[in-house]
Amino acid sequence: MPVSGSIDFDVKAPPEKVMEAIADVESLPLWSSSHRKVEVKSRHDDGRPARVWMAISTMGVSDEQLVEYSFEDNAVSWELVEPSGQQKSQSGAYVLTPSAKGTSVKFELTVDLKIPMPGFLVKRGQKMALETASKGLKKFIEEGK
């Protein structure tokens, strides 16, 4: 059964800078403790990543996944290209809105795990993913790459 979560947060930077940081997927291991290694396999015509391979580890569970990124003016989203070792599916998105403080960001993530896990572990993993996506990205942008 898929598990979804979302979080809203503010970044003291313009949307263009936030989008630039999100599109810099090779830097994910610098601000996301779950990401061990990231390789861009293909790029869109504008140079942004299209297909990206990632080695991740969360709560002692390691996985490798291939995701497809899509970019719009104010949003970036991704989908798991094919089931990974641990996931049937995954989709996520960052939606950016200019604000008085810089940028208001909404992060959404839905994951469907292959292996049944106790509810409290799923919730803990979800909380970690949301916190990393918000606090890690915010710190990465505001404190400089």
C-alpha positions as CSV (number, residue, x, y, z in Angstrom):
1,M,0.0,0.0,0.0
2,P,1.5,3.4,-1.0
3,V,2.4,5.8,1.8
4,S,2.3,9.6,1.1
5,G,3.5,12.6,2.9
6,S,4.1,16.3,2.3
7,I,5.7,19.2,4.0
8,D,5.7,23.0,3.4
9,F,8.7,25.2,4.2
10,D,10.3,28.5,3.4
11,V,13.7,29.1,1.9
12,K,15.4,32.5,2.1
13,A,16.3,32.5,-1.6
14,P,14.5,33.3,-4.9
15,P,12.7,30.4,-6.7
16,E,15.4,30.3,-9.4
17,K,18.1,29.5,-6.8
18,V,15.9,26.9,-5.2
19,M,15.2,25.3,-8.5
20,E,18.9,25.3,-9.4
21,A,19.7,23.5,-6.1
22,I,17.0,20.9,-6.7
23,A,18.2,20.3,-10.3
24,D,21.8,19.8,-9.1
25,V,21.1,16.1,-8.3
26,E,24.8,15.3,-8.2
27,S,24.9,17.3,-4.9
28,L,22.1,15.3,-3.2
29,P,24.6,13.3,-1.1
30,L,25.8,16.6,0.4
31,W,22.5,17.5,1.9
32,S,20.5,14.2,2.0
33,S,21.9,11.6,4.4
34,S,19.8,8.9,2.5
35,H,21.6,9.4,-0.8
36,R,24.9,7.6,-1.0
37,K,25.7,8.0,-4.8
38,V,23.9,9.7,-7.7
39,E,24.7,9.4,-11.4
40,V,22.9,11.3,-14.2
41,K,22.2,8.8,-17.0
42,S,20.6,11.3,-19.4
43,R,19.7,15.0,-19.6
44,H,16.9,17.1,-21.0
45,D,17.7,19.5,-23.9
46,D,18.2,22.3,-21.4
47,G,20.8,20.4,-19.5
48,R,18.7,19.5,-16.5
49,P,18.7,15.8,-15.4
50,A,16.2,13.4,-17.0
51,R,17.1,9.9,-15.9
52,V,19.0,9.6,-12.7
53,W,20.4,6.5,-10.9
54,M,20.6,6.7,-7.1
55,A,22.0,4.5,-4.4
56,I,20.1,5.2,-1.2
57,S,20.1,3.9,2.4
58,T,17.4,4.7,4.9
59,M,17.1,3.2,8.4
60,G,19.5,0.5,7.4
61,V,17.7,-0.5,4.2
62,S,19.7,0.0,1.0
63,D,18.3,0.3,-2.5
64,E,19.2,1.4,-6.0
65,Q,16.7,3.2,-8.1
66,L,16.3,4.8,-11.5
67,V,14.1,7.9,-11.6
68,E,12.8,10.1,-14.4
69,Y,12.7,13.9,-13.7
70,S,10.3,16.4,-15.2
71,F,10.7,20.1,-14.9
72,E,8.2,23.0,-15.2
73,D,8.7,26.7,-14.4
74,N,7.8,26.3,-10.8
75,A,8.0,22.6,-10.1
76,V,10.1,19.5,-10.4
77,S,8.7,16.0,-10.2
78,W,10.0,12.5,-10.5
79,E,8.8,8.9,-10.9
80,L,10.5,5.6,-10.4
81,V,11.2,4.3,-13.9
82,E,10.9,0.6,-12.9
83,P,10.5,-1.2,-9.6
84,S,13.7,-1.2,-7.5
85,G,14.9,-3.7,-5.0
86,Q,12.8,-2.3,-2.2
87,Q,10.0,-0.2,-4.0
88,K,7.2,-1.0,-6.3
89,S,6.8,2.7,-7.1
90,Q,7.8,6.2,-6.1
91,S,6.7,9.7,-7.1
92,G,7.7,13.0,-5.7
93,A,7.6,16.7,-6.4
94,Y,8.8,20.1,-5.2
95,V,6.5,23.0,-6.0
96,L,7.9,26.5,-5.6
97,T,6.0,29.7,-5.0
98,P,7.6,33.1,-4.6
99,S,7.0,34.6,-1.2
100,A,8.0,37.6,0.9
101,K,10.7,35.5,2.6
102,G,12.0,34.2,-0.7
103,T,10.4,30.9,-1.8
104,S,7.6,28.8,-0.3
105,V,8.3,25.1,-1.1
106,K,5.9,22.2,-1.0
107,F,7.5,18.8,-1.0
108,E,5.4,15.7,-1.7
109,L,6.5,12.0,-1.7
110,T,4.6,8.8,-2.3
111,V,6.4,5.4,-2.0
112,D,5.0,1.9,-2.4
113,L,7.3,-0.6,-0.7
114,K,7.7,-4.2,-1.8
115,I,8.4,-5.5,1.6
116,P,5.7,-5.2,4.3
117,M,7.0,-3.2,7.3
118,P,5.5,-2.3,10.6
119,G,3.6,0.9,10.6
120,F,5.8,2.7,13.1
121,L,8.9,2.0,10.9
122,V,7.1,3.3,7.8
123,K,6.1,6.5,9.6
124,R,9.6,7.0,11.0
125,G,11.1,6.6,7.4
126,Q,8.5,9.0,6.0
127,K,9.3,11.5,8.7
128,M,13.0,11.2,8.0
129,A,12.4,11.7,4.2
130,L,10.3,14.8,4.8
131,E,12.7,16.3,7.2
132,T,15.7,15.7,5.0
133,A,13.8,17.1,2.0
134,S,13.0,20.3,3.9
135,K,15.8,20.9,6.4
136,G,18.6,19.5,4.3
137,L,17.7,21.4,1.2
138,K,17.0,24.6,3.1
139,K,20.4,24.5,4.8
140,F,22.2,23.6,1.6
141,I,20.7,26.6,-0.2
142,E,20.8,29.2,2.6
143,E,24.3,28.3,3.8
144,G,25.7,27.9,0.2
145,K,26.8,24.9,-1.7
